[in-house]
Amino acid sequence: MVRRALVVVLALVAGTLAGVTPAVASPAFFWGVATSGYQSEGSAPDSNWRRYEQAKTSSSKEPYRDAVDFRHRYAEDIERAKQLGVNVFRFSVEWARIEPRPGQVDQAELAYYDDVVRRVVAAGMRPMITLDHWVYPGWVADQGGWDTDRTRDAWLANARRVVERYKGLGALWITINEPTVYLQQEISNGGLAAWKAPWMLSRLVQVHRAAYDLIHQLDPGALVSSNTAFIPAVQGVLDASFLDHVKDKLDFAGVDYYYGASLDNVSAAHAANGEFWKVTPQPDGIYYALRYYARKFPNLPLYVVENGMPTDNGAARPDAYTRSDHLRDHVYWVQRAKADGVNVIGYNYWSLTDNYEWGSYQPRFGLYTVDAASDPALTRRPTDAVSAYRQLIADHGVPGGYTPVRPPGFCSVVDGLSSCLDPARYPGPVVPLG
């Protein structure tokens, strides 16, 4: 009875999506915030990741609990994003939530996503909708996950359902989040045998290519991509496994940049152990990551789909480098790239709130911090970066003459020797973003 009432209430609130006014024309620059379904929604249905978290062998994983309960607090979180001044709100529509059993669509959960989209558009933001942020239904896991063509076909059927529902609303579309890291997660969590990696990658390529064509058929003029996690010095090898196979099916190159490397900073090794907060940030690396893709894909615009800084359970960093320092420094280097002719069209901060970082609440990335493990109220508390981001957006970036808190590393190797032998001018000019 309660569930039926929820369907009715959400449907009434959402109204008819066909009547929702799309977001305004493309801005001069996309400023955004990002979330993902499983990491933030709570009330998790059966899925590959719910099983990974609950498996008896996953003692290293922290209990999921209810994440930060975006599922029931989305209205207030969307309002927080609006108050920042962003014009893009990234989220994922979770396949496991809307199709809990083969062919059975959960209308209450579709109504929930309808209202998310409606509120995002009403707030003057464009939805950036991710079709696959590493999570698929439990019944897909039962049929073999990405080890079978049945998953490819079912994935595309779900993609059609979602795109048909949210077409015409100015959405930006991400097909698959960080495909190479997706593969690594599936292998490390037992969802796929390591020797079958080429077949999973092949299927991911197939679904991206098909989804790109599907989206352009159903939602003409929409921008479509797949964001890649930039790994210093080895990105060319990783691109060969996915991105190079879909380069003709991208409207922009989506780049996720978190960690750099240089001869005086090899701390990114801590990320391999999941101790992300121990990595010393290297903001200048985002310049080289963008330059790498500008040279690789000279005709494609670039979009920083994710960038952010983790802290250890929200504690201040020992080096006193703050989230606002990190944000301003990275935006500075995006502006430097723009000044040097790189066609950067957007920047998303990861993430709006702290969330479940694939097994742990310890890494805190949020503009708003949430003590998911110890605060039953899941209170959103603004970090210093909230006001910093609001100001950056209002001013179209940092002002001329800004000096980064963290200077460039010595001989960056973010793009191999290229970034060491051909370093960016520093200090150098910046241009406004938008």
C-alpha positions in Angstrom: 0.0 0.0 0.0 2.8 2.4 0.9 4.6 1.6 -2.3 1.5 2.2 -4.4 1.1 5.5 -2.7 4.7 6.5 -3.4 4.1 5.8 -7.1 1.1 8.1 -7.2 2.8 10.9 -5.2 6.0 10.9 -7.2 4.1 10.7 -10.5 2.0 13.7 -9.5 5.1 15.6 -8.4 7.0 14.7 -11.6 4.1 15.6 -13.9 4.5 14.8 -17.6 8.1 15.0 -18.6 7.0 15.9 -22.1 5.8 19.2 -20.6 9.1 20.0 -18.8 10.9 23.0 -20.3 14.4 22.0 -21.4 17.4 23.7 -20.1 18.5 26.9 -21.9 20.9 26.8 -24.8 24.4 25.6 -24.3 26.3 27.9 -22.0 29.7 29.3 -22.9 31.2 26.8 -20.3 29.7 23.9 -18.4 30.2 24.1 -14.7 28.9 21.0 -12.9 28.8 18.8 -9.9 28.7 15.0 -10.0 27.2 12.1 -8.1 26.5 8.4 -8.9 23.6 6.2 -8.0 25.0 3.4 -5.9 27.5 5.7 -4.2 25.0 8.2 -2.9 21.4 6.9 -3.2 21.1 4.3 -0.4 18.1 1.9 -0.3 20.2 -0.3 -2.5 18.4 -3.0 -4.6 20.1 -6.3 -5.6 23.0 -5.6 -7.8 26.6 -6.7 -8.5 27.9 -4.1 -6.1 25.4 -4.9 -3.4 26.6 -8.5 -3.6 30.3 -7.4 -3.5 29.6 -5.4 -0.4 27.7 -8.1 1.4 30.0 -11.0 0.3 31.6 -13.0 3.2 34.9 -12.5 1.5 34.6 -8.7 1.4 35.7 -8.1 5.0 37.8 -5.1 3.7 34.6 -3.4 2.6 32.7 -1.1 5.0 29.0 -1.7 5.4 27.0 0.2 2.8 24.2 1.2 5.3 22.1 3.8 3.4 24.9 5.8 1.7 24.0 9.5 2.0 20.3 8.7 1.2 20.2 10.8 -2.0 17.2 8.6 -2.9 15.1 10.5 -0.4 17.1 13.8 -0.1 17.6 14.5 -3.8 15.4 17.7 -3.7 17.6 19.4 -1.1 20.8 18.2 -2.8 19.7 19.5 -6.2 18.9 22.8 -4.5 22.4 22.9 -3.0 23.8 22.5 -6.5 21.6 25.3 -7.8 22.9 27.6 -5.1 26.4 27.0 -6.2 25.5 28.4 -9.6 26.4 25.2 -11.6 24.6 24.6 -14.9 25.2 20.8 -15.0 24.1 18.1 -12.5 25.6 14.7 -13.2 23.9 11.5 -11.8 23.3 8.0 -12.9 20.0 6.3 -13.7 20.6 2.9 -12.0 19.6 -0.1 -14.1 19.4 -2.3 -11.0 16.8 0.1 -9.5 14.5 0.4 -12.5 14.6 -3.2 -13.7 15.0 -5.4 -10.6 13.9 -8.5 -12.5 14.2 -9.3 -16.2 11.5 -7.3 -18.1 9.9 -6.0 -14.8 10.1 -2.2 -14.6 9.7 -0.6 -11.2 7.4 2.3 -11.8 8.0 3.9 -8.4 11.7 4.1 -9.2 11.1 5.5 -12.6 8.9 8.2 -11.1 11.8 9.0 -8.7 14.2 9.6 -11.6 11.5 11.5 -13.4 11.4 13.9 -10.5 15.2 14.1 -10.3 15.3 15.1 -13.9 12.4 17.5 -13.5 14.0 19.3 -10.6 17.4 19.5 -12.3 15.9 21.1 -15.4 13.6 23.4 -13.3 16.7 24.6 -11.4 18.3 25.8 -14.7 20.8 22.9 -14.9 21.4 20.3 -17.6 21.2 16.7 -16.5 24.3 14.8 -17.3 23.0 11.3 -17.2 25.3 8.3 -16.8 23.8 5.1 -18.1 26.3 2.7 -16.4 28.3 3.7 -13.3 29.7 0.2 -12.6 26.4 -1.2 -11.3 24.1 -3.8 -13.0 21.1 -5.8 -11.6 21.6 -9.0 -9.6 19.9 -11.0 -12.3 22.5 -9.8 -14.8 25.2 -11.0 -12.4 23.3 -14.4 -12.3 23.5 -14.7 -16.1 27.2 -14.0 -16.1 27.6 -10.3 -16.0 29.9 -9.0 -18.8 30.9 -12.5 -19.7 27.9 -13.0 -22.0 26.3 -11.3 -25.0 23.0 -11.4 -23.1 24.2 -8.6 -20.9 25.1 -6.5 -23.9 21.6 -6.9 -25.4 19.8 -6.3 -22.0 22.0 -3.3 -21.4 21.1 -1.7 -24.7 17.4 -2.4 -24.1 17.6 -0.5 -20.8 19.6 2.3 -22.4 16.7 2.7 -25.0 14.2 2.9 -22.1 16.1 5.6 -20.3 17.0 7.7 -23.4 13.4 7.6 -24.7 12.2 8.8 -21.4 14.6 11.7 -21.0 15.2 12.8 -24.6 14.5 16.4 -25.5 15.5 17.9 -22.2 19.0 19.1 -23.0 20.7 16.1 -21.3 24.4 15.4 -21.7 24.9 11.6 -21.9 27.7 9.4 -20.5 27.4 5.9 -21.6 29.9 4.1 -19.4 31.8 5.5 -16.5 35.6 4.9 -16.6 35.5 1.6 -18.6 39.0 0.5 -17.8 38.5 1.0 -14.1 35.1 -0.7 -14.4 37.0 -3.7 -15.8 39.5 -3.6 -12.9 36.7 -3.4 -10.3 34.9 -6.4 -11.8 38.0 -8.5 -11.8 39.1 -7.5 -8.3 35.6 -8.2 -6.9 35.2 -11.5 -8.6 32.6 -10.5 -11.2 34.9 -11.5 -14.0 37.9 -13.8 -14.4 41.0 -11.8 -15.3 41.6 -13.8 -18.5 38.2 -12.8 -19.8 39.0 -9.1 -19.7 39.3 -8.7 -23.5 35.7 -9.9 -23.9 34.3 -7.5 -21.4 36.1 -4.6 -23.0 34.8 -5.7 -26.4 31.3 -5.7 -25.2 31.7 -2.3 -23.6 32.9 -1.0 -26.9 29.9 -2.5 -28.6 27.4 -1.0 -26.2 29.0 2.4 -26.3 29.0 2.5 -30.1 25.4 1.3 -30.3 24.3 3.6 -27.5 25.9 6.6 -29.3 23.9 5.9 -32.4 20.7 5.3 -30.4 21.0 8.5 -28.5 21.6 10.5 -31.6 18.6 8.9 -33.2 16.3 9.5 -30.2 17.8 12.7 -28.9 19.2 14.6 -31.9 21.8 17.3 -31.0 22.6 15.7 -27.6 26.3 15.4 -26.6 27.5 11.9 -25.9 30.7 10.5 -24.5 32.3 8.1 -22.1 34.6 9.5 -19.4 38.1 8.0 -18.9 40.1 7.9 -15.7 43.4 9.5 -16.6 46.3 7.4 -15.2 49.7 9.2 -15.5 52.3 7.9 -17.9 50.2 4.9 -19.1 47.1 6.5 -20.5 48.1 5.7 -24.1 48.1 2.0 -23.3 44.7 2.2 -21.5 43.2 4.1 -24.4 44.1 1.3 -26.7 41.7 -1.0 -24.9 38.6 1.2 -25.2 38.8 4.8 -26.2 40.7 4.3 -29.4 37.9 1.9 -30.5 35.1 4.5 -30.0 36.9 7.7 -31.0 34.5 8.2 -33.9 31.5 7.9 -31.5 32.4 10.7 -29.2 31.0 14.2 -29.2 33.6 15.3 -26.6 36.4 13.5 -24.8 35.5 13.1 -21.1 38.5 13.2 -18.8 38.6 12.3 -15.1 41.7 13.7 -13.4 42.6 13.1 -9.8 46.3 12.2 -9.4 49.5 13.4 -11.1 53.1 12.3 -11.0 56.5 14.0 -11.4 60.1 13.2 -10.4 59.4 14.9 -7.1 56.0 13.4 -6.5 55.4 9.7 -6.8 52.8 9.6 -4.0 50.1 8.4 -6.5 51.2 4.9 -5.5 49.0 5.3 -2.4 46.0 5.2 -4.7 46.7 1.5 -5.5 46.2 0.7 -1.8 43.0 2.7 -1.5 44.7 5.4 0.6 43.7 8.2 -1.7 44.1 10.9 1.0 47.8 10.2 1.2 48.4 11.2 -2.4 50.0 14.6 -2.8 47.8 16.6 -5.3 49.5 17.7 -8.4 47.2 20.3 -10.0 49.5 21.1 -13.0 48.9 17.5 -14.1 45.4 18.4 -15.3 47.0 20.7 -17.9 49.0 17.9 -19.3 46.1 15.4 -19.3 44.0 18.0 -21.3 46.9 18.7 -23.6 47.4 15.0 -24.2 43.8 14.6 -25.4 43.8 17.9 -27.4 46.7 16.4 -29.4 45.2 13.0 -29.6 41.7 14.2 -30.7 42.3 17.7 -32.2 38.8 17.9 -33.5 37.0 17.0 -30.2 36.2 19.4 -27.4 37.3 18.2 -23.9 35.2 18.1 -20.7 36.6 17.4 -17.2 33.9 15.1 -16.1 35.4 14.4 -12.6 38.0 16.2 -10.5 38.3 16.3 -6.7 40.4 15.8 -3.6 39.8 13.1 -0.9 40.5 13.7 2.7 40.9 11.1 5.5 37.4 11.0 7.1 37.1 14.8 6.5 40.2 15.6 8.6 42.4 18.4 7.5 45.4 17.4 5.5 48.7 17.4 7.4 50.2 19.8 4.7 47.3 22.2 5.3 46.3 22.1 1.6 42.5 22.7 1.6 39.7 21.6 -0.6 39.3 25.2 -1.8 43.1 25.4 -2.6 42.8 22.2 -4.6 39.7 23.5 -6.5 41.2 26.9 -7.4 44.6 25.4 -8.4 43.0 22.9 -10.7 40.7 25.5 -12.3 43.8 27.7 -12.8 45.4 24.9 -14.8 42.2 24.4 -16.8 42.3 28.1 -17.7 46.0 27.8 -18.6 45.1 25.0 -21.0 42.3 27.1 -22.5 44.7 30.0 -22.9 47.1 27.7 -24.8 44.4 26.7 -27.3 42.9 23.6 -25.7 39.2 23.5 -26.3 37.9 22.8 -22.8 34.1 23.1 -22.6 33.3 21.9 -19.1 34.4 21.1 -15.6 32.5 18.9 -13.0 33.5 18.7 -9.3 33.5 15.2 -7.8 31.4 15.2 -5.8 28.5 17.2 -4.4 28.5 15.3 -1.2 30.7 12.6 0.4 29.6 9.1 -0.6 30.4 5.4 -0.6 33.7 5.2 -2.4 33.3 1.6 -3.6 33.9 -0.1 -0.2 34.7 2.7 2.1 33.4 6.0 3.6 36.9 7.0 4.6 37.8 9.0 1.5 35.8 12.2 1.6 35.5 14.0 -1.7 32.4 16.1 -1.1 31.8 19.8 -1.3 29.4 19.0 1.5 30.8 16.5 4.0 28.5 13.8 5.4 29.4 11.4 8.3 27.6 8.5 6.7 29.0 5.9 9.2 28.3 7.8 12.4 25.6 10.5 11.8 22.1 9.0 11.5 20.8 12.3 10.4 23.3 12.3 7.5 23.7 16.1 7.9 25.3 17.9 4.9 28.0 20.3 6.2 29.6 22.7 3.7 33.3 22.6 3.3 35.4 25.7 2.5 35.2 24.7 -1.2 31.4 25.5 -1.4 32.0 29.3 -1.3 35.2 28.9 -3.4 33.3 27.1 -6.1 30.5 29.6 -6.1 32.9 32.4 -6.5 34.9 30.6 -9.3 31.7 30.1 -11.2 30.5 33.7 -10.8 34.0 35.0 -11.9 34.4 32.5 -14.7 37.5 31.0 -13.0 40.4 32.4 -11.1 41.5 36.0 -11.8 44.5 37.0 -13.8 47.6 37.0 -11.7 46.4 34.1 -9.5 49.3 32.1 -8.1 48.6 28.5 -7.3 49.1 27.4 -3.7 50.8 24.3 -5.0 53.5 25.0 -7.6 54.1 22.7 -10.6 56.0 19.5 -9.9 59.6 19.0 -11.1 59.5 17.2 -14.4 55.9 16.1 -14.7 55.5 12.7 -16.2 51.7 12.8 -16.4 52.0 12.5 -20.2 55.2 10.6 -20.1 58.3 12.5 -21.1 56.3 14.9 -23.2 55.1 16.7 -20.1 58.6 16.9 -18.8 60.4 17.9 -22.0 57.7 20.3 -23.1 56.4 21.9 -19.9 53.7 24.5 -19.6 54.8 28.1 -19.2 54.7 29.0 -15.6 53.5 31.5 -14.7 51.4 31.9 -17.8 48.3 33.6 -19.0 44.8 32.5 -18.0 41.5 33.1 -19.8 38.0 33.2 -18.4 36.0 30.0 -18.7 32.8 31.2 -20.4 
